């Protein structure tokens, strides 16, 4: 895994009592379902295998870079993954599997957040993370010699878009 619960807590509010093993499935999903399509398979798997190298530190952490004399900055894949993971956790994480059924904990004096609100939070944060990724893509596009596994335009597909076609 590229991030931990601690990384998520740097960028989004998450309860102190949330255990690492509880949030790990959402981090795994964010890596495989959100980040991998943006980076492409080859770059993603190389990043996972070699995350500790300087080359990938420049992607994982915030970095300033120049393009045609203009200084840009990307927030880093750690923040992007933290936002993706948090969105997934907030949408699905309140459910607990018991021997009787799937339940959602509710405490006296509290009001559960509606599924519609959770879905809106999820979609908004997916869009935020994708927008942050645009600067990472710009960094990759301008450093192709350092990242030969990056294919320009690979991460240009917005998350959550699909096409419906009529079946005749």
Secondary structure, DSSP 8 states (H G I E B T S, - for coil): ----HHHHHHHS---TT--HHHHHHHHHHIIIIIIHHHH-HHHHHHHHHTTTSHHHHHHHS-EEEEETTEEEEE--HHHHHHHHHHHHHHHHTTEEE-SS-EEE---TT-----HHHHHHHHHHHHHHHHHHHHHHHHHHHTTTTT-TT--TTTT-S-TT--------
